[in-house]
Amino acid sequence: MNLTPHDATDTPTTPAANDANATRLLDHERLDCFQVALQFAAMVPELTRTARTSLRDQLERAAASICLNLAEGCGRRTKPDRLHFFSMAQGSAMECAAAVDILRVTGHVTMADATRAKHKLIRVVQMLVGLRRC
């Protein structure tokens, strides 16, 4: 049994999501909040370079959770469902902020790096508050 459509191609006919010039195709990719959350997630490896494995893993999971909950919320069609996932994303952003604070007070990141990371998270939370009010 062949489950592949007869007009399927080996290469995608739409641009990849990581191409900066690509048209964003999915709802979550159109959100500035999602883009800023991705920028924060990209900062995590450098922020946690010298941190304990457990804290690094926790921050990586929480940063990913912001993006994943935004995407899942955008995929929901009822307002209560969307708000639930946006609320979960906001909680994950707050968890990330606490982890950055721990990294700073334990000497794993400089004040400047912590401030840059927290600015991204503040922006994410501000946008999530706005999304939850819509």
N, C-alpha and C positions, 0 to 999 in steps of 0.2 A: 504494500500500500504506500503510495507516494503522497506525503502530506505537504509537499512544497508546491506553492501556486505555480502555474505554468509560466507566468511572467516575472518570476523572481529572478534577481540578479545576484552575482557574487559580491558586488560592491554596492555600498549604500548609494541611493540616489539623492539623499539629502546630506547636507554638510554635518560633520561631526560636532558634538556639543562643545568640545574643547578648542575648536577653531575660533579665534577671536573675531574673525570676520563673518562667521556663520550666522545665519538667521536662527534665532532661538525658536524652537518648534513646540516645546512643551510648556504648559502653563507655569510651572515652577521656574523654568529657565528665564522667563520674562520678568520675574520679581527681582528688584534691586536687592531686597533682603537676602535672597538666595545667593546672589553674586557676592555680596559682602561676607556672607557666611562661608562661602567657598574660599574667599581670600583669607579669612581667619584660619580655616582648616589647613590651608597651605603654609601658614606660619608655624603651626604646631610642631613639626619635626625640629625646626631650629630652636624653638623655645624650650623644648624638652631634651635637647641633646645631652645634657649632663644630669638630668633628673633621674630619680629612681624609676625602674621599669614600671612599677605599679602606678605611679602618678602619670607617667607618660601614656600608658595604656588608657587610663581613665580619661585624660584630656583628649586623646585621639577619639575615643568612643563618644564623648560628649560633643565634640566638634562635629563629628559625622552625624550625630543624632539631630543637631540643628538642621542640617541640610536635608536629611532623610525625612524628618517630620514635616518640614516645609513642602517637600515634594509630595508626600502622602496626603497632606492636607489639601493641596491644590487638586489632587485627584478625587477628592470627595465632593459630592454634589449637594449635600445638605449643609446648611450653615452650622448647625451644632457639631457635625462631624469635622468640618474645616476648623472651627474654633478650638476643638479638642486638640487637634494636631498642632495648631499654631501655639496653643498654650504649652504643650509638651516641648516644642522648639524653644520657647521662651525660658522654660525651666532649665533646659540644657545649656542655653546661653549663660544663665546665671551660674550654673555649675562650672562652666568654663572660666568665668570671671573669678570665682573662688579659687580654682586651680592655678590661675595666673598669679593671684595674690600669694598663694603658698610658694610657688616658684620664686617669686620676688623676695619674700621674707627669708627663705632658706638659701638665698644667694645663687640660685640657678639661672636667673635672668637679671639683667640690669633694669634700673628704673625706667630708662628710655624704652627698652623693648617691651616691658610690661605695660607701659603707657600706650604704646602703639597697638598692642593686642587688645587692651581694654577699650580703646577708642573704636575699634572694629566691633567689639561686642556691644558697646553702648549703642552704636548705630543699628545693629541688628535688633536689639531689644526695642529701641524706639520705633523701628519699622514694624515689628511684630505687634506692638501695642496699637499702632495704626490699623494693621490688618484685622486685629480682633475687634476693633470698633466698627468696621465696615459692615 
